[in-house]
Amino acid sequence: MPRYSFFIFAVLFSFLISCSNRDKHAVSIIEKSIEAHGGKEAWEKAQTISMVRDLWLFDEDGNVESHARQENEFRLKPYFEAKMSWEKDSIQHRVIFDGLKTQYWMGGNEIQNEGFLQSKKRDIDAAFYVLTKPFDLLDESKNLTYEGRSELSGGISVETVKVVDGDPEDPNVDIWWYYFDPQSFEILAYKVKTTDHYSLVYNQGWDKSTGIVLPAKRESFRVDALGNHLYRRALYAYGMYSIDN
């Protein structure tokens, strides 16, 4: 096969593979959800997002493991940066990601343990993750599948889209199921399968003060593969949102 023809074939093959991973019905639902959450244009204008977040963690017996009130700031452009700060036991904690590295201070002491810093970067990513939905669900790296109508606990009807961010054949890749309101197309909940557990997270309220629909309250449960609740793992409350364009 001539080199030019091979190149055209490779491009066409890549395009077809990409299309096959993007279910048209799933794309349509996500596009409607993006509009319902404020629209693509409003999201792309955002330069920084800041808020106050309360986080409670619970053990399997329902006891509070920890509570923290954090001040969070995320810079989206020209590259991703983040700051998180909170007080625990009268000691100020602060973590910063500057686009390249993560730094953490406990009081006046900088913590430089690499494993610890990696865990704090995962905390930053998790906190930012919920703000980006549904706006980044159409990224080309994501495999999208419409799974039809289903019901959440309480008989709430939802449209279900399965999202795999990476290689679907990789046993270590996380798998997500997003549940959309069939009328408003807001995200009501999502379920995620990680390497060692399932979680089901409900969006229980929205903040619309900035023009972008952002979480106001979320509740997370550890669940089995069928979505049956095992125990409540976390409760999140958000407020004092500010967006700079």
ABEGO torsion letter per residue (X at the ends): XBAAAAAAAAAAAAAAAAAAABBAAAAAAAAAAAAAAGEAAAAAABABBBBBBBBBBBBAAGBBABBBBBBBBBBAOABBBBBBBBBBGGBBBBBBBAGABBBBBBEABBBABAAAAAAAAAAAAAAAAAAAOAAAAABAABBBBBAEBBBBBGGBBBBBBBBBBEBAABAABBBBBBBBBAAAGBBABBBBBBAABBBBBBBABBBAAAGBBBBABBBBBBBBAAGBBABBABBBBBBGBBBBX
